């Protein structure tokens, strides 16, 4: 989630295209009582030497700001003794996917400064670096911008403040659970919120700089605090805040 001041280039108005899902190839339902570290990696600390995780975020990620209960992963953002903490997990080198329908069902936290996300990075990021590796932000929600869902693509051609994406209003997004997904093929990536298509990324002429999406990507779940995109102001009265993830599912191309 490397951003400065996201420039939203809208290439598709909200429409009602039917979601096409293939065969279920992998799912994480968080049915146990601990994170399965055969599938998930914890990323900890403040992101240094790229401190603030590249966005001037305020939180330290730990292995303790979460619980698994009642079929949910619950990530908790806290402030204690002047320090913000949260959790970030990835499937890097363990579960990586190329094409298909990828979806999570979540319940969002709220409040100024909160920035939960469900997103993906190219598996070659350590070799190629960001943004050449590519980034797919399936869900980003900002507590400072209620009822809005951000869906974004980062490439070498367009990234950070020039990223390609869409901001879509969904009234009462903060209430209950909602689904966020992408339908990803060789031709395009279409984003869905509650099975409604909101944005499609499909450059007519594809190059490595605008389409690094013909390779495996891994999944990331996290809740950031503050930062360039989350907002410099954080309302400390909101803590703790909880981000519920009911499931993550991956289907073959429909």
FIPAMI-714750 format. One record per residue (C-alpha): residue in three letters; chain; x, y, z. Coordinates in pm, whole numbers, plus 50000, padded with zeros to 5 digits. Last residue first. Example, Ala and Ser with C-alpha at 12.3 -4.5 7.8 and 13.67 -1.06 7.14 Angstrom:
REM FIPAMI-714750
SER / A / 51367 / 49894 / 50714;
ALA / A / 51230 / 49550 / 50780;
REM end
This chain:
REM FIPAMI-714750
UNK / A / 48539 / 48138 / 48567;
UNK / A / 48909 / 48152 / 48646;
UNK / A / 48989 / 47924 / 48939;
UNK / A / 48855 / 48026 / 49277;
UNK / A / 49037 / 48172 / 49577;
UNK / A / 48869 / 48228 / 49912;
UNK / A / 48954 / 48441 / 50216;
UNK / A / 48724 / 48412 / 50514;
UNK / A / 48556 / 48583 / 50809;
UNK / A / 48804 / 48868 / 50848;
UNK / A / 48713 / 49100 / 51134;
UNK / A / 48898 / 49431 / 51185;
UNK / A / 48882 / 49549 / 51547;
UNK / A / 48947 / 49896 / 51689;
UNK / A / 49088 / 49965 / 52033;
UNK / A / 49097 / 50258 / 52024;
UNK / A / 48856 / 50524 / 51898;
UNK / A / 48956 / 50793 / 52149;
UNK / A / 49302 / 50823 / 51992;
UNK / A / 49160 / 51006 / 51690;
UNK / A / 49445 / 50996 / 51439;
UNK / A / 49536 / 51288 / 51214;
UNK / A / 49801 / 51237 / 50945;
UNK / A / 49562 / 51048 / 50717;
UNK / A / 49526 / 50685 / 50617;
UNK / A / 49688 / 50772 / 50285;
UNK / A / 50003 / 50948 / 50405;
UNK / A / 50011 / 50755 / 50728;
UNK / A / 49762 / 50701 / 51006;
UNK / A / 49713 / 50351 / 51145;
UNK / A / 49744 / 50034 / 50938;
UNK / A / 49523 / 49727 / 50954;
UNK / A / 49650 / 49422 / 50771;
UNK / A / 49571 / 49131 / 50543;
UNK / A / 49809 / 49047 / 50257;
UNK / A / 49775 / 48792 / 49976;
UNK / A / 50047 / 48669 / 49739;
UNK / A / 50078 / 48718 / 49362;
UNK / A / 50172 / 48472 / 49090;
UNK / A / 50255 / 48588 / 48736;
UNK / A / 50079 / 48747 / 48437;
UNK / A / 49986 / 49063 / 48630;
UNK / A / 50280 / 49297 / 48568;
UNK / A / 50057 / 49498 / 48329;
UNK / A / 50148 / 49868 / 48300;
UNK / A / 50529 / 49855 / 48309;
UNK / A / 50564 / 49499 / 48181;
UNK / A / 50363 / 49606 / 47879;
UNK / A / 49997 / 49564 / 47781;
UNK / A / 49835 / 49762 / 47502;
UNK / A / 49462 / 49798 / 47562;
UNK / A / 49503 / 49848 / 47937;
UNK / A / 49236 / 49655 / 48127;
UNK / A / 49159 / 49769 / 48484;
UNK / A / 48792 / 49733 / 48571;
UNK / A / 48608 / 49912 / 48853;
UNK / A / 48293 / 49876 / 49062;
UNK / A / 48148 / 49534 / 48987;
UNK / A / 47873 / 49444 / 49233;
UNK / A / 47911 / 49109 / 49412;
UNK / A / 47918 / 49273 / 49757;
UNK / A / 48207 / 49488 / 49634;
UNK / A / 48372 / 49368 / 49314;
UNK / A / 48690 / 49463 / 49128;
UNK / A / 48761 / 49362 / 48769;
UNK / A / 49115 / 49275 / 48658;
UNK / A / 49160 / 49241 / 48283;
UNK / A / 49280 / 49044 / 47981;
UNK / A / 49495 / 48763 / 48118;
UNK / A / 49235 / 48710 / 48390;
UNK / A / 49158 / 48843 / 48740;
UNK / A / 48806 / 48865 / 48885;
UNK / A / 48864 / 49058 / 49204;
UNK / A / 48689 / 49049 / 49541;
UNK / A / 48546 / 49232 / 49839;
UNK / A / 48261 / 49090 / 50046;
UNK / A / 48077 / 49274 / 50324;
UNK / A / 48003 / 49204 / 50690;
UNK / A / 47797 / 49419 / 50926;
UNK / A / 47765 / 49797 / 50929;
UNK / A / 48059 / 50016 / 50827;
UNK / A / 47960 / 50010 / 50461;
UNK / A / 47644 / 50193 / 50566;
UNK / A / 47612 / 50361 / 50225;
UNK / A / 47851 / 50229 / 49963;
UNK / A / 48039 / 50505 / 49781;
UNK / A / 48309 / 50408 / 49534;
UNK / A / 48668 / 50537 / 49502;
UNK / A / 48831 / 50406 / 49187;
UNK / A / 49173 / 50306 / 49071;
UNK / A / 49490 / 50377 / 48879;
UNK / A / 49787 / 50498 / 49084;
UNK / A / 49935 / 50841 / 49015;
UNK / A / 50002 / 50941 / 49377;
UNK / A / 50156 / 50598 / 49443;
UNK / A / 50170 / 50414 / 49111;
UNK / A / 50110 / 50443 / 48738;
UNK / A / 50359 / 50312 / 48480;
UNK / A / 50553 / 50096 / 48724;
UNK / A / 50223 / 49950 / 48835;
UNK / A / 49978 / 50007 / 49121;
UNK / A / 49610 / 49910 / 49087;
UNK / A / 49340 / 50039 / 49323;
UNK / A / 49001 / 49973 / 49479;
UNK / A / 48901 / 50226 / 49749;
UNK / A / 48569 / 50186 / 49932;
UNK / A / 48383 / 50488 / 50070;
UNK / A / 48105 / 50492 / 50329;
UNK / A / 48316 / 50693 / 50574;
UNK / A / 48631 / 50883 / 50462;
UNK / A / 48849 / 50946 / 50770;
UNK / A / 48818 / 50582 / 50869;
UNK / A / 48983 / 50491 / 50541;
UNK / A / 48897 / 50164 / 50372;
UNK / A / 49118 / 49974 / 50129;
UNK / A / 48997 / 49664 / 49956;
UNK / A / 49120 / 49471 / 49654;
UNK / A / 49446 / 49666 / 49640;
UNK / A / 49640 / 49493 / 49361;
UNK / A / 50014 / 49569 / 49351;
UNK / A / 50276 / 49520 / 49081;
UNK / A / 50633 / 49388 / 49093;
UNK / A / 50755 / 49697 / 48907;
UNK / A / 50621 / 49911 / 49194;
UNK / A / 50801 / 49794 / 49404;
UNK / A / 51111 / 49580 / 49380;
UNK / A / 51209 / 49338 / 49105;
UNK / A / 51382 / 49067 / 49308;
UNK / A / 51217 / 49108 / 49648;
UNK / A / 50885 / 49186 / 49478;
UNK / A / 50887 / 48868 / 49268;
UNK / A / 50573 / 48726 / 49427;
UNK / A / 50375 / 49025 / 49303;
UNK / A / 50178 / 49194 / 49580;
UNK / A / 49817 / 49150 / 49689;
UNK / A / 49555 / 49334 / 49896;
UNK / A / 49299 / 49325 / 50176;
UNK / A / 49319 / 49648 / 50377;
UNK / A / 49233 / 49827 / 50699;
UNK / A / 49325 / 50198 / 50739;
UNK / A / 49213 / 50359 / 51069;
UNK / A / 49317 / 50721 / 51130;
UNK / A / 48976 / 50869 / 51211;
UNK / A / 48733 / 50597 / 51316;
UNK / A / 48590 / 50265 / 51204;
UNK / A / 48680 / 49896 / 51187;
UNK / A / 48542 / 49695 / 50895;
UNK / A / 48369 / 49359 / 50890;
UNK / A / 48515 / 49124 / 50631;
UNK / A / 48441 / 48865 / 50364;
UNK / A / 48739 / 48808 / 50136;
UNK / A / 48755 / 48726 / 49765;
UNK / A / 48985 / 48612 / 49488;
UNK / A / 48840 / 48507 / 49151;
UNK / A / 49098 / 48356 / 48916;
UNK / A / 49438 / 48456 / 48781;
UNK / A / 49780 / 48365 / 48927;
UNK / A / 49800 / 48274 / 49295;
UNK / A / 50052 / 48244 / 49575;
UNK / A / 50012 / 48048 / 49898;
UNK / A / 50333 / 47979 / 50089;
UNK / A / 50614 / 48194 / 49948;
UNK / A / 50424 / 48508 / 50057;
UNK / A / 50090 / 48433 / 50227;
UNK / A / 50089 / 48757 / 50426;
UNK / A / 50001 / 48882 / 50774;
UNK / A / 49991 / 49230 / 50931;
UNK / A / 49896 / 49301 / 51293;
UNK / A / 49844 / 49623 / 51495;
UNK / A / 50020 / 49848 / 51744;
UNK / A / 50022 / 50222 / 51820;
UNK / A / 50259 / 50340 / 52093;
UNK / A / 50198 / 50624 / 52340;
UNK / A / 50188 / 50397 / 52643;
UNK / A / 49925 / 50184 / 52473;
UNK / A / 49735 / 50254 / 52151;
UNK / A / 49560 / 49961 / 51991;
UNK / A / 49460 / 49814 / 51654;
UNK / A / 49305 / 49468 / 51679;
UNK / A / 49303 / 49213 / 51397;
UNK / A / 49024 / 48958 / 51438;
UNK / A / 49053 / 48642 / 51228;
UNK / A / 48709 / 48493 / 51228;
UNK / A / 48550 / 48150 / 51260;
UNK / A / 48428 / 48207 / 51613;
UNK / A / 48780 / 48292 / 51731;
UNK / A / 49124 / 48370 / 51594;
UNK / A / 49294 / 48652 / 51780;
UNK / A / 49504 / 48949 / 51678;
UNK / A / 49746 / 49213 / 51798;
UNK / A / 50000 / 48964 / 51934;
UNK / A / 50240 / 48886 / 51650;
UNK / A / 50329 / 49254 / 51626;
UNK / A / 50312 / 49535 / 51370;
UNK / A / 50426 / 49875 / 51495;
UNK / A / 50187 / 50147 / 51393;
UNK / A / 50238 / 50506 / 51284;
UNK / A / 50231 / 50487 / 50905;
UNK / A / 50466 / 50725 / 50725;
UNK / A / 50369 / 50559 / 50396;
UNK / A / 50669 / 50347 / 50298;
UNK / A / 50604 / 50094 / 50574;
UNK / A / 50656 / 50369 / 50835;
UNK / A / 51027 / 50310 / 50804;
UNK / A / 51162 / 50168 / 50478;
UNK / A / 51473 / 50061 / 50674;
UNK / A / 51251 / 50001 / 50865;
UNK / A / 50899 / 49860 / 50831;
UNK / A / 50790 / 49954 / 51183;
UNK / A / 50803 / 49607 / 51334;
UNK / A / 50648 / 49276 / 51236;
UNK / A / 50536 / 49087 / 50928;
UNK / A / 50368 / 48763 / 51032;
UNK / A / 50365 / 48491 / 50768;
UNK / A / 50058 / 48283 / 50685;
UNK / A / 49997 / 47940 / 50532;
UNK / A / 50209 / 47696 / 50733;
UNK / A / 50183 / 47960 / 51005;
UNK / A / 49817 / 47869 / 51061;
UNK / A / 49697 / 48157 / 51281;
UNK / A / 49554 / 48028 / 51608;
UNK / A / 49214 / 47921 / 51744;
UNK / A / 49091 / 47712 / 51454;
UNK / A / 48816 / 47789 / 51202;
UNK / A / 48993 / 48078 / 51034;
UNK / A / 48806 / 48010 / 50708;
UNK / A / 49102 / 48013 / 50471;
UNK / A / 49013 / 47883 / 50128;
UNK / A / 49190 / 47740 / 49825;
UNK / A / 49103 / 47607 / 49479;
UNK / A / 48726 / 47670 / 49465;
UNK / A / 48626 / 47595 / 49107;
UNK / A / 48528 / 47885 / 48884;
UNK / A / 48357 / 48204 / 48989;
UNK / A / 48177 / 48440 / 48755;
UNK / A / 48041 / 48752 / 48926;
UNK / A / 47751 / 48896 / 48731;
UNK / A / 47802 / 49244 / 48590;
UNK / A / 47601 / 49500 / 48785;
UNK / A / 47772 / 49830 / 48712;
UNK / A / 47956 / 50102 / 48895;
UNK / A / 48133 / 50323 / 48640;
UNK / A / 48452 / 50194 / 48478;
UNK / A / 48778 / 50368 / 48396;
UNK / A / 48802 / 50607 / 48688;
UNK / A / 49149 / 50748 / 48740;
UNK / A / 49182 / 50808 / 49112;
UNK / A / 49493 / 51000 / 49214;
UNK / A / 49605 / 50867 / 49550;
UNK / A / 49798 / 51119 / 49755;
UNK / A / 50126 / 50956 / 49860;
UNK / A / 50071 / 50585 / 49831;
UNK / A / 50254 / 50261 / 49895;
UNK / A / 50000 / 50000 / 50000;
REM end
